[in-house]
């Protein structure tokens, strides 16, 4: 029997995501955001979500629309700028936040998908990342009611030089949502440029990975050497077309003829 993981619409692909689910969502800034899946999830109505993503979109776009609708309970992110509603909800006690260094977050997702329970890293040693105390939840009066806990720190000597390393647990989520430029019916995916940063590890971390693709092709039409994420990690795939709207956080231009 042929393996066909395609779904007719984004709405069908996200229909069974329940209240309280945990999600890993791909994208780097707004690059590679699975916007059609996010919009379908907004329409579907699931709430009380725990979301792991590099950032939370911006006001009115990407994950920002789920945030504004009050659907997200907790964010695990490395960057929380460009989103005023995010800051407001966090500081007013409406949103829990687990800040994680960017490279560590990517590895926590990748490790979760690879079956690695935890790993030690130099990143965060000597800071609140390791020592604890990072504010995770405020109350309405601005008091910290939940802070991060201390993590295990051990000394290792890779290459002969002793140094301290902090233990980071991997991340596994109920679902993952990613956007790819191209995919086939078996779920093999090709990402475009910066969208390749967080999308593969986010996809790997989800027990059920849902991918939206701009172009859906038949198995064999993607050179195996060009595959960025093999279909073994992808469970559902939906084609959204090439004419979808894509945004960037800030557009910077210069006058023609001036030096860069």
Secondary structure, DSSP 8 states (H G I E B T S, - for coil): -----B-S-HHHHTTT--TT-EEEE--BTTBT--HHHHHHHHHHT--SEEEE-S---BTTBTTHHHHHTT-EEEEEES---S-HHHHHHHHTTS-EEEE--HHHHHHHHHHHHHT--EEEESTTTTSHHHH---EEEE-TTS-EEEE-----EEEE-GGG--EEEEEEE---EEEEEEEEEEEETT--EE--GGGGTTHHHHHHHEEEEEEEEEEEE-TTSS-GGG-SB-GGG--EEEE--S------S------TTS--
